[in-house]
């Protein structure tokens, strides 16, 4: 593995931690030699990619990363805005763009319908990967071994529809890979359903687009939503997705 790869492991570990990490913790999480971690952290600190916490031990991500994050974020939004707007006009429901954020999925852009789903989804909100169709659409783009690493040891239950059995989840993920469409019927929030598709975006990033709506409108609109998402993602199979939905 190159030094860039090892440095990425260090940065990913800090990003996913939600708090400062000491050299000991970084060594444990990355499984790299302590001397390697120490050398990498020194180099990253010199460029302000990581900084020490002033009031307690450990390192957090530093301001040196902002220039990369902001640039990539703006390119991602600009590359997808037209597609999101077209979907929102066609379906008249909330349309969202999401990407990986550590071991969660985060909504980075949204076109809200006139009947906005207040308090359910918004830009910046994160969701568990296993309990949202947008998370499943992202996971379906990864090999099984990486999916296993990303999933928590215990799959949290959000509603009585949430899949908490790992074997059942991997079986559903295989179906999502076949059709490139994931469907969420109140798995994360009671009264909310969604359909998502995952793809490599114009910037090369792994991303997913979802249409979110109240359960009361879902049955009447699910066919239209699947067809529209399949037009947005040429790799998706609308007939297979509809058969999977009808069989669920």
N, C-alpha and C positions, 0 to 999 in steps of 0.2 A: 504493500500500500504506500502511496506517495505521502509526502508531508501535507499536501493540500487535503487529501482524504482524511488524514489523522486530525488536522485542524478542524475540518468540518465536523468530525465526530465530537470534538470538544465543544464547538459552538452549538451543535444540536443538543448535547447533554444539558448545557446551561439554559438554552431556550425552552426545553421541555420540563425543566425542574420547577419553574415558577418561583424560584428564589435563588439566593447565592449558593455556589458550590465551592467547597474547599478543594485543594489538590487531591486530598485523600478520596473525597467523594467523586471527583472527576476520574481518578484512576479506577475506582470501582465501577463506575458507570460505563466508561469507554473500554475497559479491560486492556488499556495500553500500559506499558511500563511507566512507573512514576517519573523516571528521569525524562521520558519522552513528553509526558504531560507537562512537566515543569518547563521544559524548553519551549514547547508550543505556547503555553500560557504567557511566558515572558515575551515572545515575539508578538502575540496577539495584543498584549497589554501595551507594548511599545507603539502600536498603530491605533490604539484606543478602540480595538474591536472588543476587548473585554476590559473591565475596570474593577478595582477592589472596592468592596463595600466599606464606607468610612466608619461604621459603627459596629460591625461584626465581621467575623472571618468569612472569606469566600469571594468569589468573582461573579459578576453579572455581565450581561451584554452591554457594550459601550456605544458611545455616540458615533464612532467610526463606521458602524454598520448602517447608519441612517441613510447615507447617500445611495447605498445599494438598494435598501428596502424601498425607499420612496420612488426611485427610478423604476424598479421592477413593478411596483404596485400600479403606478400610473400607466405603464405600458400594458399591463394586464387588463386594466379597466378600459382603456381606449380600444384595445383589440377586440373586446367582447360587447361593448355598449350597443352597437347596432343590432347584434343578434338578440340581445336581451330585450331591447325595445320592440323589435318585430314580434317576438313571442308574446310579450305583454299585450300588445295591440290585438293579436290574433285570439288570445285565450281569455283576456280580461281577468287575469288573476296575478298574484304576486309571482315574479320571476326572480330567481337569485343565482348568483355566481359564488362558488365556494372553492377553497383550496385547503390543503393540509396545514394544520398548525400544531406541530408536534404530534401528539397522539389524539388530537381532536380535529374536527373540521370547523372552519370559520367562514362565515359569510362576508365576502369582501365587496359585493355590490348587489343592489336590489332595485328593481323597477316595481313600484307598488301599484296595485290595482285601485280603482276608485273606492272599492270596499276593502280598505286596508285592514290587514290582520293585526290589530293593535296588540302589542305586548308579546307576540309569538315569535316573529322573526324580525331582525333588523341588522343593518351592517355592523359588523364587529361581534355579533353573537356567535358563540361556539357551541357545538353539539358533539355528543359522543359518536364515534364512528359507527358503532354497531347498531345504534338505535335511530338512525335517520337514513332515508334513501339517498340523500346527497353524500353521506359518509360511505354507504355501501357502493355508490357509483365511483367514488375515489378508490376505495379498497380494491375494487374489481380490476383496476389497472395495474395492480402489484402482484408479484408472485406470492404463493401461499406462505412461504417461509417468512417473508417480510410482514405479511398480514398478521401472522402469529406473534411477531415481535411487537407490533403496534398495539394489539389488543391487550387490555388489562387482564390480570389473572382472573378477576371476577367481573362478569358482565352485568352492569347495573340495570335494574328493572325500573322503567319510568311509567309504564302503564301495563295493564294485563295483556297487551299485545306485543310487548317487547320480547325479542328473542334473547334469552339468557343462556341457552345451551350452545356451547362452542361448536359442537358437531353440526347441529341444525343450522347455525349461522354460516359455516363453511359450505354447507349444501346449498343454501340460498345464494351465497356469493357465486357459486359455480353457475347458477341459473342467470344471475345478473351478467356474468361474463359472456354468456351465450347470446343474450339479446341486447346487451349494453344499456338496458333500462332497469332501474330499481324503483320499486313501489313501496310506499310507507303508508299503511292504513292505521293511523292512531298509535304508532309504535313509540313515538316520543312525547306527543301531547294528545290528550283526549280531545276529540272534536276537530282534529287537524289531519289532513291527508296530503300526500305529496308524491310527485313522480320526478325522477332525476335521470340524467344520462351523463356519463363521464367521457372525457376525451383529452388528448393533448391539444392545448390551445394554440393560438397563433404565435405566442411567445415561446412555445415548447413546454410550458408548465402543465403539470397534471392538474386538471380542474374538473368541476362538475357544474351543471346547470340544472336547477330544479324549479318546478311549478308547484306552488303551495296554495292550498285552499281549504275552506271549511268542509267537514265531512258531508254536510247536507248537500253540497254541490258536486261532490266527487264522482258519484256513480254516473251522473248525467254527462260529465265532462271528460272522464278518464280516457275514452277512445280518442277524442280530439287532442287531448294533451299528449298522448303517446305518439300520435301521428305528427304533431308539431315538433316534438323533441327529436323525432327521427329525421325530420327534414333539417334540423339544426345540426344533427350528428349523422353523417352518411354511413357510419359504421353500425348504427343501431338497426335492429330488425323489428319493425312494428308488428308483423303478424305473430312472431314468436313472443313478443312482449305481451300482446293481448291474450294469447293462449295461456301464458304463465299467470296473468292476472285472473283469468276465468277459472283456472285450476286452483287458485289460492283460497 
